[in-house]
Amino acid sequence: MPDEDPEFEVEQVGTLPTGVAETRARTFVHGDDEEWIYLFGGMDGPRSSNTTDVIQRFNPRTYEVEVHMTFPEEVGYSVIGRVGDLFYSIAGRGVSSIYEIDVVAETVEEVGSVSSNYDHMGGALDGKVWWWGGDNGQSDVRSFDPSTGEVEVHGDMADGNNDDGGAVQLGDYLYDIGPTPSGQDGTDDVYRVDSSGTHIHAGNLVDEDGNSVYISKSRPTSVGGWIYTAGGEDENGNDMSEVYRMGTDWTVEKLGDLPVTVRDTQVGHSTRTDYAYLFGGRDGSSVRDDIYEIRYPFGEISDFVFEVGRNVNLGGAEQGYVYEGDKELPLTDGGNSDFVYIGGSPINSQDIN
């Protein structure tokens, strides 16, 4: 596996007001073009019980970072999903609440409750927020429907309870990278959940030579049909520095290294700068507060923002991606689509109705 892609760079670009590990990052565009990456809760101390109530945000263009809002209580290790323009937080360490978060109105409202849980995995898919696994022994898949307020229990997890994986949405599925049975170090397993709540083992991570790659405690991002991780924990329980890219054949490509070894990480991506960002994490027993910009040609710069229902003829544009809520859909050369906004710079764009 090559040591580093020649187009790969990493630079520290900021410091979080509150250092956090186990935070959850989601991107939101205000109005036409003001993009922020929001960080929801997390762990702000060396012990797993040291959780925080802060919701921080980072502007990838200006590197501005601030505490934007707070939860009514400390929320760490939660599942965050976006449905429409609202975010939902599911449970957490010592937390049983489902919170609805409006980052524009700056409001947080409790809209339901479930069993307290943490280190569970999940995200948004098809208008619901899904979660499974976790430290409370949950061994099934559950969902919350914001339109009805109902919590539904679905099928069992394929291999029983596990936790500490990195869940990410890509296409029609939520993927879970490297979840571990309780107390185990990094694994090479990948699981998949669909919109029926079916949980299956989807494969194992390998490098180009077929050797196993172990990644746990690394919360990834998906860009342009690829999944990216940064840092994490390996099979021996060591903190990692590697930045990886993988497709759904689960062949892992190393792009380069972070300047630190860190676990309990969260990566977010900006469609305005086309860079990824690593926020905080844990180095041994210390919680970090640094923000790293990961520069790599992810290929998903969003120069134009459109409303749902508009039809765009790209007229020879490069291939890009469209988003329907959190769902990424391919946009082919010269195609027509109805969508929320484009990722991928549509050169020679025309016929915007």
Secondary structure, DSSP 8 states (H G I E B T S, - for coil): --S--TT-EEEEEEE-SS--BS-EEEEEEETTTEEEEEEE--B-SSSTT-B--EEEEE-TTT--EEEEEE-SS---S-EEEEETTEEEEEEETTEEEEEEEETTTTEEEEEEE---B-S-EEEEETTEEEEE--TT---EEEEEETTTTEEEEEEE-TTS--B--EEEEETTEEEEES-B-TT-----EEEEE-TT--EEEEEE-B-TTS-B---BSEE-EEETTEEEEES-B-TTS-BEEEEEEE-TT-BEEEEEEEEEEEBSEEEEE-TTT--EEEE--EETTEE--EEEEEE---------B--TT--EE-SS---EEEEETTEEEEE-TT-EE--SEEES--TT-EEE-
